[in-house]
Amino acid sequence: MATIKVKKDAQAISSPSDSLKSVVAKFCFYYSAYTYDEAMELSIKTMKRMIKVAYQEKAREYLELAQIARTAQSSKPAPYNKLVARYEREANG
């Protein structure tokens, strides 16, 4: 039986895959306290989990902005007053 020897490409081994690079770049975008090199030391599972949390927080912000726009367009003052009261409670702790 013949044996096939395969020579591995050194560049392919040393450089991370494109999907890993994109996850690390996205992670660094949302968590700017981390440098690219620091992020490379984290596990991909941790980075993906933290990116998911960042997406959820961003979605909450957008939902609140949509609610503000909707209540501002309302003809009744009750939804607007309720929203303002909620933000005042949150701001004052």
C-alpha positions in Angstrom: 0.0 0.0 0.0 1.3 3.4 -1.0 1.9 6.2 1.6 1.1 9.8 0.7 3.0 12.5 2.5 1.4 15.8 2.8 3.3 19.0 3.4 1.3 21.5 5.4 1.3 25.2 4.5 2.9 27.1 7.3 0.8 30.2 6.6 -2.4 28.3 6.8 -1.4 26.9 10.2 -0.3 30.1 11.8 -3.1 32.4 10.6 -6.6 32.1 12.1 -9.5 31.3 9.8 -11.5 34.1 8.3 -14.5 33.3 10.4 -12.4 33.6 13.6 -11.0 36.9 12.4 -14.5 38.3 11.8 -15.7 37.1 15.2 -12.7 38.7 16.9 -13.2 41.9 14.9 -16.9 42.1 15.8 -16.0 41.4 19.4 -13.5 44.2 19.5 -16.0 46.6 17.9 -18.6 46.0 20.7 -16.0 45.7 23.5 -13.4 48.3 22.6 -11.6 47.8 26.0 -10.1 44.7 24.4 -7.3 44.9 21.9 -7.3 42.4 19.0 -4.4 40.5 20.6 -6.2 40.3 23.9 -9.4 39.1 22.2 -7.5 36.4 20.4 -6.6 34.9 23.8 -10.3 34.5 24.7 -12.3 31.4 23.6 -14.5 31.8 20.6 -17.4 30.6 22.7 -16.9 33.4 25.2 -16.7 36.0 22.4 -19.8 34.8 20.6 -21.7 34.8 23.9 -20.6 38.4 24.6 -21.5 39.5 21.1 -25.0 38.0 21.5 -25.4 40.0 24.7 -24.3 43.2 22.9 -26.8 42.5 20.2 -29.6 42.1 22.8 -28.7 45.3 24.5 -28.6 47.2 21.2 -32.0 45.7 20.4 -33.4 47.0 23.7 -32.1 50.4 22.9 -33.8 50.4 19.6 -37.0 49.2 21.1 -36.9 52.0 23.6 -36.3 54.5 20.8 -39.2 53.1 18.9 -41.4 53.4 22.0 -40.3 57.0 22.5 -41.2 57.9 18.9 -44.5 56.1 19.1 -45.6 57.8 22.4 -44.5 61.2 21.1 -46.9 60.7 18.1 -49.7 59.6 20.4 -52.7 61.9 20.7 -53.2 60.9 24.3 -50.8 62.2 26.9 -51.0 59.1 29.1 -48.5 56.9 27.3 -46.0 59.7 27.1 -46.4 60.6 30.8 -46.0 56.9 31.7 -42.8 56.6 29.7 -41.3 59.8 31.2 -42.2 58.6 34.7 -40.4 55.3 34.0 -37.3 57.1 32.8 -37.3 59.4 35.8 -37.5 56.4 38.2 -34.6 54.7 36.4 -32.5 57.9 36.4 -33.0 58.5 40.1 -32.3 54.9 41.0 
